[in-house]
Amino acid sequence: MKTFKRAALAAALATAAPIGALLATPAHAEAPQALKAEVAAEVEAQRKQIQVMVDQIFSYAEPGFQEIRTSEYLTGILEKNGFKVERGVAGIPTAFTATWGKGGPKIALGSDIDDVLGVSQTPGLPYLKPIVEGAPGHGEGHNSGMPLMVAAAIAVKKVMTKHSLEGRLMLWPGVAEELLATKAYFVRSGMFKDVDASIFTHVSSDFSTGYGEMGGNGMVSVEYTFHGKTAHSAGSPWEGRSALDAAEIMDVAWNFRREHLPLTQRSHMIITNGGGQPNVVPDKASIWYFFRERTFTDIRKLYETGNDIAKAAALATGTTMSQQTLGYAAPNFGNKPLAEAAYANIKAVGMPKWSADDQAFAKAAQTFNDRKVEPLKDEVTELSTPENRKPSTGGGSDDIGDIMWAVPTITIRFPSNIPNMIGHNSTSAFAMATPIAHKGVEAGAKAVAMTVLDILTTPKLVTDAKAYFTDVQLKTDTYAPVLTEKDVPAIWLNERNMQLYRPLMEKYYYNPAKYPSYLDQLGVKYPTLTKPAEAGAAQ
């Protein structure tokens, strides 16, 4: 497929302004270096907008399925830049697609937008200080990924328009990733059916990508609800059947079973409903599990073991049991040709130029929270391959895996956070509305934009990516999610939490028309390097 005209290529080579580091390090066999320098300059031109987007989404701090303001904000920017937006895709109110272009390969660009419950944190401080006590916060840094993708897409769109390049861009947000609750439904709805290549990003303290089986676990999220009979807990307990007893017995039985499960499994639970008050035998109780394993078959086996134990707990207590799948995530598997192309661009872009203030803030955050002291990285991380990765004994999950099993996909990790912070913790929010985050997003946007140009201008890259997907990846396993036709996205999750906290959080939303940065609005001096005596330790 001819993706751009010779005249356009000649013009690009003749007129594009070089950007030293990009031209000094040639990238993969791909788009012309002059085009890459041009698209990098277009990203740099958005430096202020990147800062505003990162800060704005940080201030919204919305958990899974409640990313209402975040979604409205992003779609508004994309529409103003000529993208056609479809809202509420896959039956999920805060999900959307934003598309632009015609002909050529279709490239999906996505990143997550939700945050974590209970980790509200004032950015730019190296110690714990919630903005709103108990409220959700970006303790995973998901406020940064979609601003990166938006900046990259706008830059690519300008270069494509200038040089008459054919191709289609589709931006989409990862809704409720912390619940691992949507991307399997995106795939099921057909969102990616005509996509040729997919690039995903995730915040990190390093700048990297990889391919092959990535070593994490897939998972299934399921809530078991037990149904019993109320009675007076003191006067006639024999008349009741305690649903809470069933939930507790399931927990105990599962913990006994752990000894006899593979080392690669990870499983954890919370009781979401334990009854009303102590003197009433609970007639309803619910327990919510994440079951994680390495392969599709092992995920299903672990899930079926959970089902059996739940049934046994109901039988033991004279109750009944129902269950509901709340989410699913496939194991991750990166595409080799796309990863190699992206990694060449990561090396060409290089790490951000950290200031002395950035390094001092990172050290203060690590020191005050008893974390390993390590400077912000100054070199990109080695390409992660099956040969240089350590053998996995299991771990976390990311539902980008479902898209990885639908179309050739990679994840690019970009350097917007401080090394050695705690995941899903307020410490991981310290830097996420500071120059550290802003610089990392800019670097990541350049690498993504350059890789998109590779895909658009090099038909062989698309062909090779699809061949690897078919001839290598699909021969290692078969996509088999633990979802039925009756399962639907759990869009009600976190609704009550935001009904409580949103009114308290709204007065802290960032106002870029009045303040140059969110730190300015909050009255935080960067870098803050001292810790008040009353400030506590890390969570």
GIVENVEN-V411197 format. One record per residue. SS is DSSP state (a for helix, b for strand, c for the rest). NEAR is the number of other C-alpha atoms within 12 Angstrom. Layout:
ss: {SS & SS}
near: {NEAR & NEAR}
This chain:
ss: {c & c & c & c & c & a & a & a & a & a & a & a & a & a & a & c & c & c & c & a & a & a & a & a & c & c & c & c & c & c & c & c & a & a & a & a & a & a & a & a & a & a & a & a & c & c & a & a & a & a & a & a & a & a & a & a & a & a & a & a & c & c & b & c & c & c & c & a & a & a & a & a & a & a & a & a & a & a & a & a & c & c & c & b & b & b & b & c & a & a & a & c & c & c & c & b & b & b & b & b & b & b & c & c & c & b & b & b & b & b & b & b & c & c & b & b & c & c & c & c & c & c & c & c & c & c & c & c & c & c & c & c & c & c & c & c & b & c & c & c & c & c & c & c & a & a & a & a & a & a & a & a & a & a & a & a & a & a & a & a & a & a & a & c & c & c & b & b & b & b & b & b & b & b & c & c & a & a & a & c & c & c & a & a & a & a & a & a & a & c & c & c & c & c & c & c & b & b & b & b & b & b & b & b & c & c & c & b & c & b & c & b & b & c & c & c & c & b & b & b & b & b & b & b & b & b & b & c & b & c & c & b & c & c & c & c & a & a & a & c & b & c & a & a & a & a & a & a & a & a & a & a & a & a & a & a & a & a & a & a & c & c & c & c & c & b & b & b & b & b & b & b & b & c & c & c & c & c & c & b & c & c & c & b & b & b & b & b & b & b & b & b & b & c & c & a & a & a & a & a & a & a & a & a & a & a & a & a & a & a & a & a & a & a & a & a & a & c & c & b & b & b & b & b & b & b & b & b & b & c & c & c & b & b & c & a & a & a & a & a & a & a & a & a & a & a & a & a & a & c & c & c & c & c & c & a & a & a & a & a & a & a & a & a & a & a & a & a & c & c & c & c & c & c & c & c & c & c & c & c & c & c & c & b & c & c & c & c & c & c & c & c & c & c & c & c & c & c & c & a & a & a & a & a & c & c & c & c & b & b & b & b & b & b & b & c & c & c & c & c & c & c & c & c & c & a & a & a & a & c & c & c & c & c & a & a & a & a & a & a & a & a & a & a & a & a & a & a & a & a & a & a & a & a & a & a & a & c & a & a & a & a & a & a & a & a & a & a & a & a & a & c & a & a & a & c & c & c & c & c & c & c & c & c & c & c & c & c & c & c & c & c & c & c & a & a & a & a & a & a & a & a & a & a & a & a & a & a & c & c & c & c & c & c & c & c & c & a & a & a & a & a & c & c & c & c & c & c & c & c & c & c & c & c & c & c & c & c & c}
near: {19 & 18 & 28 & 31 & 18 & 16 & 14 & 25 & 27 & 16 & 21 & 30 & 21 & 16 & 17 & 26 & 21 & 23 & 24 & 19 & 22 & 32 & 24 & 17 & 21 & 25 & 32 & 29 & 25 & 30 & 37 & 34 & 38 & 33 & 45 & 49 & 39 & 38 & 46 & 46 & 35 & 34 & 40 & 30 & 21 & 29 & 29 & 22 & 27 & 42 & 38 & 38 & 44 & 50 & 47 & 42 & 42 & 52 & 47 & 44 & 52 & 49 & 48 & 45 & 40 & 38 & 42 & 32 & 29 & 41 & 43 & 26 & 26 & 42 & 32 & 22 & 28 & 34 & 23 & 15 & 22 & 21 & 28 & 23 & 28 & 28 & 25 & 27 & 28 & 29 & 24 & 33 & 28 & 37 & 44 & 38 & 34 & 39 & 32 & 33 & 29 & 21 & 21 & 30 & 35 & 34 & 46 & 44 & 48 & 46 & 46 & 49 & 53 & 46 & 47 & 40 & 34 & 28 & 36 & 41 & 44 & 42 & 47 & 47 & 41 & 45 & 40 & 33 & 31 & 34 & 36 & 28 & 20 & 22 & 37 & 42 & 46 & 49 & 45 & 43 & 58 & 54 & 53 & 58 & 54 & 47 & 54 & 54 & 53 & 50 & 46 & 48 & 50 & 44 & 38 & 46 & 38 & 28 & 39 & 38 & 23 & 24 & 31 & 27 & 37 & 33 & 38 & 35 & 47 & 41 & 48 & 48 & 52 & 48 & 50 & 44 & 40 & 40 & 40 & 42 & 44 & 50 & 45 & 45 & 41 & 38 & 31 & 28 & 21 & 17 & 35 & 35 & 20 & 21 & 30 & 37 & 50 & 49 & 50 & 49 & 49 & 43 & 48 & 40 & 40 & 35 & 47 & 41 & 44 & 39 & 38 & 39 & 37 & 40 & 32 & 33 & 39 & 48 & 51 & 49 & 46 & 40 & 33 & 41 & 39 & 43 & 36 & 33 & 28 & 29 & 22 & 20 & 21 & 14 & 13 & 15 & 18 & 17 & 19 & 27 & 31 & 42 & 42 & 41 & 38 & 41 & 47 & 33 & 28 & 40 & 29 & 18 & 26 & 31 & 19 & 13 & 19 & 21 & 13 & 14 & 22 & 19 & 18 & 28 & 34 & 33 & 35 & 23 & 25 & 21 & 27 & 23 & 25 & 27 & 28 & 18 & 16 & 16 & 17 & 27 & 31 & 33 & 34 & 34 & 38 & 37 & 39 & 34 & 37 & 35 & 46 & 45 & 38 & 38 & 36 & 32 & 24 & 31 & 38 & 30 & 23 & 36 & 37 & 19 & 24 & 38 & 32 & 21 & 28 & 40 & 28 & 26 & 35 & 35 & 24 & 24 & 28 & 24 & 31 & 30 & 34 & 24 & 28 & 28 & 35 & 37 & 44 & 52 & 50 & 50 & 44 & 41 & 49 & 46 & 49 & 38 & 37 & 51 & 43 & 34 & 42 & 50 & 43 & 38 & 46 & 45 & 35 & 35 & 48 & 36 & 34 & 37 & 22 & 29 & 19 & 16 & 22 & 34 & 30 & 28 & 38 & 47 & 33 & 35 & 43 & 33 & 27 & 29 & 29 & 21 & 24 & 18 & 22 & 22 & 28 & 39 & 31 & 22 & 21 & 32 & 25 & 22 & 32 & 31 & 26 & 19 & 14 & 15 & 18 & 14 & 16 & 19 & 19 & 29 & 24 & 33 & 38 & 41 & 43 & 51 & 47 & 44 & 48 & 46 & 44 & 41 & 39 & 48 & 43 & 48 & 48 & 52 & 42 & 47 & 47 & 47 & 52 & 47 & 34 & 26 & 38 & 27 & 28 & 27 & 30 & 42 & 44 & 47 & 52 & 53 & 54 & 52 & 48 & 44 & 41 & 47 & 47 & 44 & 42 & 52 & 58 & 49 & 50 & 57 & 58 & 52 & 55 & 57 & 50 & 51 & 51 & 53 & 54 & 41 & 47 & 43 & 36 & 31 & 28 & 23 & 34 & 36 & 23 & 25 & 33 & 32 & 23 & 29 & 36 & 22 & 17 & 24 & 30 & 24 & 16 & 18 & 24 & 21 & 32 & 27 & 37 & 35 & 33 & 17 & 12 & 13 & 24 & 25 & 38 & 31 & 30 & 22 & 27 & 29 & 20 & 17 & 25 & 32 & 19 & 17 & 29 & 29 & 15 & 21 & 28 & 22 & 16 & 30 & 31 & 30 & 24 & 24 & 12 & 13 & 18 & 20 & 34 & 37 & 36 & 22 & 25 & 28 & 19 & 22 & 21 & 31 & 30 & 29 & 24 & 21 & 22 & 15 & 10 & 10 & 17 & 16 & 22 & 28 & 23}
